[in-house]
Amino acid sequence: MPSSPPPRTLRHRIGRFVGLVVALGLVGPLAPTATSVASADSAVAPTAGSFTVRGAGFGHGFGMSQYGAYGAARQGLSWKQILAFYYPGTGLSPMPAGTRVKVWVTADTDSDLRVRPAQGLRVRDASGHSLTLPTGPDYTSWRIARSGSGYRLAFRTAAGAWRTRTTGLSTSTWSFADTGKVVTVVLPGGGTRSYRGTVALVKRGTGGRTVNRVLLEDYVRAVVPAEMPTSWAADAVRAQAVAARSYAVRLRDFYDYDGYDICDTPTCQVYRGLASENAQGDAAVRATAGTIVTYQGKVALTQFASSNGGAAAKSNLPYLTAHPDPYDGVVTSQAWTKTISATSVARSWPSVGTVRRLQVIDRDGSGRWGGRVTTIKVVGSASSVTVSGSAFQWRFGMRSTLYTVG
């Protein structure tokens, strides 16, 4: 049993991030629709003022269970067999060497781009012009900021003053690059984060967003340790590498975001640059180099979550199917229990008055108790309200929609 907590991924927290997904312009790939099956449970009254909810799994349940991948690897399945189990009907295909992705660095929120000086650091435009930047005690930081329809370059002196530097570059997108192929970004709070590849300030209204253009393989090197403990069985980590690589390519190829392909938060995939890389993750990336999951010649949407509770959920995609998962509980039980007071339910939906009962109205048919809750009714002294199973889940901090009341 691993000592690490469940992997922190978008896929097990999608309900909570629906608003953020819309705000980021990430609608479309992240919210498959499960098929609802009429299967009403008996209504349950509170006991001593509370409801006891029993559940299983951690996440939405679409695609690969990370704990399931670990369990499968422990039972001898290869990474290719793990991927075939969780994405049935798919195949594996190679990506060309040199494939790159553009990642929005969301922690850089001040609409400019600051980096640490380094030997070989250059600023360049999208037209092919560049300027090598000097180093020394007079240069503590370099900054690209917006200026009219273009940009301006400045450096910070040892005394803390900013001075503008003439560049002769065009108004096309400016970026920092380094001969060492690593650029260290200075974040608004003063912290730093180093990235492979180049880092650009992409125009966004009158400001800009920081975007890291990086080789796909280097991107995956940083994602894998952030999404799964790399101390887990090697074939599980390899399956994670292929899923992460495929997910990034899918978003790059199928969705047209403004100046980037994918973000760096759990809303997309966690990516923190060099700080996340480690030897075990690198080994998984090398062992699966360039491999992506495809369906009928196109890259698949390889969603994954921490645990499906013993049954994968059905999506609207043909390779994200509902099926039992005998591997999900091999390493550790994914059962959980939550106590919810009737008073807290009433506070969430005050129009119902005093809460009398909860009743699951229907489920998706995949998993224990008849599957994941799609709708649940709150019955009160004044009225009743029916809400989605995921809304109820996130309102009370439950791990999944695979649950039963009482």
N, C-alpha and C positions, 0 to 999 in steps of 0.2 A: 504494500500500500504506500503510495507516495505521500511525503509530508507536505507537498505543495498544495495550495488551495486550488479549487477548480479554475481552469484557464479563463482568463478575462477576455471575452470576445464579444463582438457585435452580435453574433448569431445567437447567443443566449440572453441578449438584452434588447432585442429588437423593439419590443413593445414600448419600452421606456424612451426610446430614441426616435419615435415616429415624428414628433415635432421638430427635433433637430435634423432629421433626415430631410424634411421639407425645407427647413431654413437653409440647409447647405446645398440644396438643389440636387439631392441624391435620391429622388423618387424613382421608382421603377424596379430596380433589381433586388430591393431589400425587403419586399413585403409580399411573398407569395400567399395565395389564398387557399386555405384548407377547405375541404368539402364538409359541410355541416350535415350531421345525421341526427334525425329526430330520436332522442333517447332521454326522455325526462326522468330525473331521479325523484325520489320521494322528497317532499319538503321537510326541512329539519329546523326544529326550534332550538333556541340557545339553551345551554345548560349552565346554570349559575351565572347567567349574563354573558356567556361567551360561546362561540362556535369553535370547534376543533376541525381544522382542515388537514387532511393527510394527502401528501403528494409524492411525486417521483420525478426525477430529472432536474436539469438546470438549463433552461433555454427553450427555444421554440421547437426544437426537434427535427428541423429540416436538414437533410443531408447527413454529413458525418458527425457521429458522436465522438468527441475527443477521448472521453473515458472508454467508450466502446472500442476505438482504435487501439488504445492501450491494452484493453482486455484481449482483443483479437491478436495483437502482436504477441502477447504473453502466451497465447494458445497456439502459436506457430504460424499465423498467417503472415504473408509477405506484404509489403506496402502496396503492391499492385493488387493483391487479393482484397486488402482492406478497402481500397478505392472502388474496386468492382462491386463489393458488397454494399457500400453506402451510396454509390451512384450507378445503379444497375442500368445496363444497356449502353454505357459509355465506353470509350476507348482512350488510349493514351497517344499523344502526338508530340513531336518536338517543336520547340520554338527556335527561330533563328538565333545564332550567336549575335550578341550586340543589341538585342532587344532592350528598349528602355521604357520606363514609366515616369510620369510626372506626378509628384506627391505634394499635396498642399500641406505645408508646415503650419498647422493651426495655432500652435503656441505663440507664433510671432504675430502679435495682434496690433502693432502700432503703425501699420501701413507703410513702413520703410523696411530696409534690409541692412542690417549691420553685421559685419564679420570681423574676425580677428586677423591682424596682419600675418603674413607668412611669406617666406622666400618663394618666388614663383607665382604669387597671387596676381591674377589679372581680372580686369573688368572688361566686358565685351558686349557688343550689341548683336542683334539677330542677323545683321547684314554681313558679318564676318570681320568686323573691325575690332581691335582689342588694344588695351593699354596695360603694360606691366606696372604694378604699383610698388613704390619704394617701401623699405622697412627701416627700422631704427627707432630710437627713443622718442622721436617726435611724432610717431604714428602708433597710436594705441588702438584705433578702431577705424574701419572704413564703412561708409554708409552710402547706399543708393536710396534716393528719395524721389518722389514725383516732382516735376516742375513743368507746369503747363501741360502740353500734350506729350512731353517726353520725360526726361530724368535729369538729375544732377548728382554729382559725386562729391563727397566731402570726407575729410579725415578728422579724427579727434586728436588733439595734441595732448602732451603730457599734463598740461595745465587744465585740461577739460574743455577747451574751446573747440568748436567745429569750424573748419576752414574748407571752402569750396575748392575743388580741383577741376581745371578745364580738361576735357577729354577728347573733344572732336568726334564723339560717337553720334550715331543717328538717334532718332526718336523711337526706333524699334526696341523690343524688350532687352533690358540690360541684365547681365548675370555676372556672378563671380565664379571663376574657375582657378584651379591651382595645378601646377605641374605634378604635385604629389597626389592629385585626384581626391583630396579631402578638403572640405571647406568647413570652418567652424563658425556657426551662426551665434550671434549675441542676442539673447531673448530680452523682452522688455524689462524683466525683473533683474537683469544683470547676469543671469545664468547663461551657460553656453551649451550648444549641442553640435556635434560634428557629423557631417554627412559626406558620403562618397558621391562622386559626380559633381554636378554644378548646382548652384543655387541662384534663382532669378527672382526679381521683383516683377510680377505680372500685373499689368494695369487692371484696376478695379475701380471704376468711377474716377474720382480725383485722387484716389490712393492706390494701394497695391496689396497683393498677397504674396507671401514667400512660397516659392515652389522649388522643390528639389528634383532635378532631372537625373535619374540614376539608372544604371544597368539593372535589368530585371533580377538577375541572380544576386546582385548586391542588396537589392531591396528585400528579397526573400530571406537572405541571411539575417537581416535585422528583424523581420516579422516573426519568423518561426519561434525564437526564444521568448518573444513577448506574448505569443498566443498559446504555447504549450510548454510545459517543463521539459527541457531537453534531456533531463536525467531519465525520462521514461524510455521504454523499449525502442530500439533504433528504428524498427519498421513503422511504429506509430509516428515518430518524429518525421520520418520520410514521407508518410502519407500526408502529414500536416504541411510539409514543404510544397508538395504538389498541389494541395488544395489552396494554399495561400497564393501560389504562383498563378494558378488558373483563375482565381477570384480577381486578382489584379488585372490580368489580361482581359477578362470578361468586361470589367468596368471600363477599361481603356477602349475596347473595340466596339462596345454596344451603346455607350452613353456619352453624350457630348457636354461635358462640364466646362465651365468657363476658365480655361487656362491650365487645367490640371486633369489627371486621370482618376485619382483616388486620394482620399484624405488620410491623415495619420492617426486618427482616433478610433475607439471601439465602434464608432458608427460605420467605419470601413474596415480597416485592419490596423492593429496597433503597430506603429512604426516610430522608432526613436533614433534611427541612425546607428552609428558605430557603438553607442553605449549598450545596445541590446545584443550585439554579436557574441557568440561563444563557440568553442571548438566543436561541441556536439551538434549545434545547429548548422555550422559550416559543413560538417560531415554529411548531414542529411541533405543539404542543398547540393553538394557535389555528387552524392549517390543518385540523385534524381535530376541531374542537370538538364535544364531546358524543358522538362516534361510537363505537359498540361493535360487536363481531362477534357475530352471533346465528345460531342454528341452530333452525329450526322454531319461531321466535317466542321463544326463550329465549337468554339470554346464553351464549356459548360459553366453554369453558375454554381460553383462548388460551395454552397453554404455549409456551415458547420456550427456546432454548439458544444458546450461542455458535456452535457449528458441528455439523452432522449428518454431516460427513465425506463428503458427496455423496449421501446417501440418507436420507430421513425415516423414522422408525420408526413402527410401527403401534401404536396405543393401543386401548383398548376403547371409545373414542368414535368415532362414524362420520366425523367431520371431521378426525381425527388419523390419517391413513392413511399406509401405507408407499408411497413412490414415489421415483424418482430425482430428485436435485436438481442441475440443471446450473449453478446459480448459486453454489453453496457455495464452489467453488474459484476463482472468477473473480478475486477480489482477491489472494488468497494461498493457497498450499497448506495444507491442514489435516492433512497427514501427520505422524506422530510415531513415535519409536522409544524403547523402554525396555529397558534391560538389567536382568535380575533374577537374582540369584545363587540357585543351588539351596539354599544354606545358609539364605538368608532365607525361602525357601518352607518349608523344614523347620521353621524357628522358628515360622512362622505355624500350621503343622499338625504338631506334633511327633509325633503318633501314627503318622505314616506312616514314620518312620525316615529313612533317607537317601533323598533324592528322586532317582528314576530317570528319570521321564518326566512330561510334561504332555500332556494330550489334551483338546482341545475336543470335547465330547460333542454339543451341539446349538446351533443358532443361530436367529435369528428370521426369516431369509430376506430381510432388507432391507439391501442394500449389498454392498460388495465382500467377498470371501472367503465368501460365503454369508450375510452379515448379522451382526448383533450377537450376541455370545456370551451364551447363556442359562445354560449349565452347562459347567464345566470340571473334569476329573479330575486329581488329583495322585496319581501312582503312586509308592510308596516301597518300601523294602526290607522293611518290616514290614506295611504295609497301604496301602490307597488311600482317598481321600476325594473326594467330588464336592461342589463348591461352586458358587454362582451366579456368573455372569460379572461381575455388578456387585460382589459381595463381593471377588472376586479383583482387580478394577479398583481399588477403593478401598484395599485392603490395600497395594497397591504404587504408589499415587499415579499411576495411569494416567488419561488424559484422557477415555476413553470405553470402552464395551463393544464397540466396533467394532474388533477386533484379531485378529491371528493370531500363533501362536507358531512361531518358527523359519523 
